[in-house]
Amino acid sequence: MPRSSSPPPKPATAPRSTRRKLPPTGGAAAKNQGNGDIEERIYRSVFEGVASQRLAPGTKLPEASLCELFGVSRALVRKVLQRLAHDHIVELRPNRGAIVAMPSPEETRQIFEARRALEAALVRMAVRNATRAEVAELRRHLKQEHAAMHRYAQPEWARLASTFHLRVAKLARNPILERYLSELMSRCSLIVALYEPPGNASCEHGEHADVVDAIARGDADEAVRLMEAHLLVLEKNIALDRPASGRSLGQMLGLG
């Protein structure tokens, strides 16, 4: 036979990156799909279950059930539960697992007390620093609130109501106090979501409008008084005796 002028070809092999075994389901699959995305999905499912009042205070969040519902590993579920605990949404009990947080009446009182004091300082600064353009922007925000209220779009209304307080805080020109309020509001919003009776508005649109009118007039004392009265009404609407739900964890998470 004539000698070949070139070496014989090597047996065909898959590229290095494709010679892996297919990933198994569960935790390994989650890792290859992007742990961050799945972690955020689990976090949002629990958070929104609380915010929509599907998950009542004290609801158990078993790791095994969450693993099965989301098809992930215990390690990933534990990471999410630790995030939720850091944000005071769940409580991690040694050897007994996680439950939806149950702020005590005293803790609830302290959180609202701290928020009133902080917002009083921020509103006073906002009156001093707000420009006409910024007041006009607040009024545009109020129109969005009003529209959402009349569409009965409760989630959007609640989001806009919370954003209103942060917009006022931004006018204070003090990012440190603004950040403190944002952190405090996450706890306050959780308490409202957990304990406010369904059908109540977390913030009354008319009370927001009165605060903006006082800011526009440059009346700091009145703006502070109105904001404090507004937050006192919000606290008064809290009911700490909601009954437990008889639905499954998947149903409460909106998964079934």
SULLIN-V979686 format. One record per residue. N is the residue number from 1. RES is the residue in one letter. SS is DSSP state (helix for helix, strand for strand, loop for the rest). PSI is psi in radians with two decimals (999 if undefined). NEAR is the number of other ideal C-beta (glycine too) atoms within 10 Angstrom. Layout:
# SULLIN-V979686
n=(N | N)
res=(RES | RES)
ss=(SS | SS)
psi=(PSI | PSI)
near=(NEAR | NEAR)
This chain:
# SULLIN-V979686
n=(1 | 2 | 3 | 4 | 5 | 6 | 7 | 8 | 9 | 10 | 11 | 12 | 13 | 14 | 15 | 16 | 17 | 18 | 19 | 20 | 21 | 22 | 23 | 24 | 25 | 26 | 27 | 28 | 29 | 30 | 31 | 32 | 33 | 34 | 35 | 36 | 37 | 38 | 39 | 40 | 41 | 42 | 43 | 44 | 45 | 46 | 47 | 48 | 49 | 50 | 51 | 52 | 53 | 54 | 55 | 56 | 57 | 58 | 59 | 60 | 61 | 62 | 63 | 64 | 65 | 66 | 67 | 68 | 69 | 70 | 71 | 72 | 73 | 74 | 75 | 76 | 77 | 78 | 79 | 80 | 81 | 82 | 83 | 84 | 85 | 86 | 87 | 88 | 89 | 90 | 91 | 92 | 93 | 94 | 95 | 96 | 97 | 98 | 99 | 100 | 101 | 102 | 103 | 104 | 105 | 106 | 107 | 108 | 109 | 110 | 111 | 112 | 113 | 114 | 115 | 116 | 117 | 118 | 119 | 120 | 121 | 122 | 123 | 124 | 125 | 126 | 127 | 128 | 129 | 130 | 131 | 132 | 133 | 134 | 135 | 136 | 137 | 138 | 139 | 140 | 141 | 142 | 143 | 144 | 145 | 146 | 147 | 148 | 149 | 150 | 151 | 152 | 153 | 154 | 155 | 156 | 157 | 158 | 159 | 160 | 161 | 162 | 163 | 164 | 165 | 166 | 167 | 168 | 169 | 170 | 171 | 172 | 173 | 174 | 175 | 176 | 177 | 178 | 179 | 180 | 181 | 182 | 183 | 184 | 185 | 186 | 187 | 188 | 189 | 190 | 191 | 192 | 193 | 194 | 195 | 196 | 197 | 198 | 199 | 200 | 201 | 202 | 203 | 204 | 205 | 206 | 207 | 208 | 209 | 210 | 211 | 212 | 213 | 214 | 215 | 216 | 217 | 218 | 219 | 220 | 221 | 222 | 223 | 224 | 225 | 226 | 227 | 228 | 229 | 230 | 231 | 232 | 233 | 234 | 235 | 236 | 237 | 238 | 239 | 240 | 241 | 242 | 243 | 244 | 245 | 246 | 247 | 248 | 249 | 250 | 251 | 252 | 253 | 254 | 255 | 256)
res=(M | P | R | S | S | S | P | P | P | K | P | A | T | A | P | R | S | T | R | R | K | L | P | P | T | G | G | A | A | A | K | N | Q | G | N | G | D | I | E | E | R | I | Y | R | S | V | F | E | G | V | A | S | Q | R | L | A | P | G | T | K | L | P | E | A | S | L | C | E | L | F | G | V | S | R | A | L | V | R | K | V | L | Q | R | L | A | H | D | H | I | V | E | L | R | P | N | R | G | A | I | V | A | M | P | S | P | E | E | T | R | Q | I | F | E | A | R | R | A | L | E | A | A | L | V | R | M | A | V | R | N | A | T | R | A | E | V | A | E | L | R | R | H | L | K | Q | E | H | A | A | M | H | R | Y | A | Q | P | E | W | A | R | L | A | S | T | F | H | L | R | V | A | K | L | A | R | N | P | I | L | E | R | Y | L | S | E | L | M | S | R | C | S | L | I | V | A | L | Y | E | P | P | G | N | A | S | C | E | H | G | E | H | A | D | V | V | D | A | I | A | R | G | D | A | D | E | A | V | R | L | M | E | A | H | L | L | V | L | E | K | N | I | A | L | D | R | P | A | S | G | R | S | L | G | Q | M | L | G | L | G)
ss=(loop | loop | loop | loop | loop | loop | loop | loop | loop | loop | loop | loop | loop | loop | loop | helix | helix | helix | loop | loop | loop | loop | loop | loop | loop | loop | helix | helix | helix | helix | helix | helix | helix | helix | helix | helix | helix | helix | helix | helix | helix | helix | helix | helix | helix | helix | helix | helix | helix | helix | helix | loop | loop | loop | loop | loop | loop | loop | loop | strand | strand | loop | helix | helix | helix | helix | helix | helix | helix | helix | loop | loop | loop | helix | helix | helix | helix | helix | helix | helix | helix | helix | helix | helix | helix | helix | loop | loop | loop | strand | strand | strand | strand | loop | loop | loop | strand | strand | strand | strand | loop | loop | loop | loop | helix | helix | helix | helix | helix | helix | helix | helix | helix | helix | helix | helix | helix | helix | helix | helix | helix | helix | helix | helix | helix | helix | helix | helix | helix | loop | loop | helix | helix | helix | helix | helix | helix | helix | helix | helix | helix | helix | helix | helix | helix | helix | helix | helix | helix | helix | loop | loop | loop | helix | helix | helix | helix | helix | helix | helix | helix | helix | helix | helix | helix | helix | helix | helix | helix | helix | loop | loop | loop | loop | helix | helix | helix | helix | helix | helix | helix | helix | helix | helix | helix | helix | helix | helix | helix | helix | helix | helix | helix | helix | helix | strand | loop | loop | loop | loop | loop | loop | loop | loop | helix | helix | helix | helix | helix | helix | helix | helix | helix | helix | helix | helix | helix | loop | loop | helix | helix | helix | helix | helix | helix | helix | helix | helix | helix | helix | helix | helix | helix | helix | helix | helix | loop | strand | loop | loop | loop | loop | loop | loop | loop | loop | loop | loop | helix | helix | helix | helix | loop | loop | loop | loop)
psi=(2.50 | 2.49 | 2.44 | 2.47 | -0.12 | 2.64 | 2.59 | 2.55 | 2.56 | 2.68 | 2.46 | 2.35 | 2.70 | 2.64 | 2.64 | -0.70 | -0.24 | 0.07 | 0.22 | 2.74 | 2.65 | 2.41 | 2.51 | 2.95 | 3.05 | -2.43 | -0.76 | -0.69 | -0.73 | -0.66 | -0.75 | -0.45 | -0.31 | 1.66 | -0.62 | -0.75 | -0.79 | -0.68 | -0.76 | -0.62 | -0.76 | -0.78 | -0.85 | -0.61 | -0.78 | -0.81 | -0.81 | -0.51 | -0.64 | -0.83 | -0.57 | 0.03 | 0.34 | -0.63 | 1.91 | 2.75 | 2.40 | -0.10 | 2.28 | 2.48 | 1.32 | 2.37 | -0.76 | -0.71 | -0.73 | -0.68 | -0.78 | -0.73 | -0.66 | -0.10 | 0.76 | 3.04 | 2.82 | -0.60 | -0.73 | -0.71 | -0.75 | -0.66 | -0.74 | -0.75 | -0.60 | -0.69 | -0.79 | -0.64 | -0.70 | -0.61 | 0.17 | 0.47 | -0.60 | 2.85 | 2.31 | 2.03 | 2.13 | 2.22 | 0.12 | -0.03 | -3.00 | 2.56 | 2.75 | 2.38 | 2.57 | 1.35 | 2.36 | 2.82 | -0.66 | -0.72 | -0.72 | -0.78 | -0.77 | -0.69 | -0.79 | -0.63 | -0.78 | -0.69 | -0.72 | -0.76 | -0.74 | -0.79 | -0.53 | -0.79 | -0.73 | -0.71 | -0.73 | -0.74 | -0.66 | -0.71 | -0.70 | -0.59 | -0.33 | 2.38 | 2.92 | -0.68 | -0.68 | -0.64 | -0.70 | -0.64 | -0.67 | -0.70 | -0.64 | -0.66 | -0.71 | -0.61 | -0.66 | -0.73 | -0.85 | -0.75 | -0.76 | -0.66 | -0.74 | -0.22 | -0.03 | 0.59 | 1.37 | -0.84 | -0.75 | -0.68 | -0.80 | -0.71 | -0.78 | -0.64 | -0.74 | -0.71 | -0.57 | -0.82 | -0.65 | -0.57 | -0.75 | -0.76 | -0.65 | -0.53 | -0.25 | -0.32 | 0.57 | 1.57 | -0.44 | -0.85 | -0.61 | -0.73 | -0.71 | -0.71 | -0.72 | -0.76 | -0.71 | -0.65 | -0.52 | -0.67 | -0.70 | -0.73 | -0.64 | -0.78 | -0.76 | -0.80 | -0.63 | -0.73 | -0.23 | 2.30 | 2.43 | 2.49 | -0.33 | 2.52 | 2.27 | -0.51 | 2.38 | 2.21 | -0.76 | -0.62 | -0.65 | -0.76 | -0.68 | -0.68 | -0.76 | -0.70 | -0.73 | -0.69 | -0.75 | -0.59 | -0.20 | 0.40 | 1.54 | -0.76 | -0.75 | -0.69 | -0.74 | -0.77 | -0.76 | -0.71 | -0.72 | -0.76 | -0.68 | -0.80 | -0.55 | -0.68 | -0.72 | -0.77 | -0.67 | -0.51 | -0.14 | 2.32 | 2.07 | 0.33 | 0.68 | 2.41 | 2.73 | 2.66 | 2.58 | 0.11 | 2.84 | 2.86 | -0.71 | -0.73 | -0.72 | -0.43 | 0.01 | 0.42 | -0.01 | 999)
near=(3 | 4 | 4 | 7 | 5 | 5 | 6 | 6 | 6 | 6 | 5 | 5 | 8 | 8 | 6 | 7 | 6 | 7 | 8 | 9 | 5 | 8 | 13 | 9 | 10 | 16 | 18 | 13 | 15 | 22 | 15 | 11 | 13 | 10 | 16 | 8 | 9 | 19 | 18 | 13 | 14 | 22 | 17 | 12 | 20 | 25 | 19 | 15 | 23 | 23 | 19 | 15 | 18 | 15 | 27 | 18 | 21 | 14 | 22 | 12 | 23 | 13 | 16 | 10 | 16 | 23 | 18 | 13 | 17 | 20 | 13 | 26 | 18 | 13 | 13 | 20 | 23 | 15 | 16 | 25 | 22 | 13 | 17 | 22 | 14 | 10 | 15 | 16 | 24 | 25 | 19 | 15 | 10 | 5 | 4 | 9 | 16 | 24 | 17 | 21 | 21 | 15 | 21 | 9 | 10 | 8 | 14 | 19 | 13 | 12 | 19 | 21 | 12 | 15 | 20 | 18 | 11 | 17 | 25 | 17 | 15 | 25 | 26 | 16 | 19 | 27 | 23 | 13 | 13 | 22 | 9 | 8 | 7 | 16 | 16 | 12 | 14 | 20 | 13 | 8 | 17 | 18 | 9 | 14 | 22 | 16 | 13 | 19 | 17 | 10 | 10 | 8 | 13 | 15 | 11 | 15 | 22 | 20 | 16 | 22 | 22 | 18 | 13 | 21 | 24 | 13 | 16 | 27 | 25 | 17 | 22 | 21 | 14 | 17 | 10 | 7 | 16 | 18 | 11 | 16 | 24 | 13 | 11 | 16 | 19 | 14 | 20 | 24 | 18 | 21 | 21 | 24 | 20 | 24 | 20 | 19 | 10 | 8 | 6 | 12 | 18 | 17 | 20 | 17 | 17 | 11 | 17 | 23 | 17 | 17 | 26 | 21 | 15 | 20 | 24 | 16 | 12 | 11 | 14 | 17 | 10 | 17 | 25 | 21 | 16 | 21 | 25 | 15 | 14 | 19 | 20 | 12 | 13 | 23 | 18 | 9 | 15 | 19 | 11 | 13 | 6 | 15 | 6 | 9 | 15 | 6 | 14 | 12 | 20 | 14 | 13 | 22 | 22 | 12 | 12 | 10)
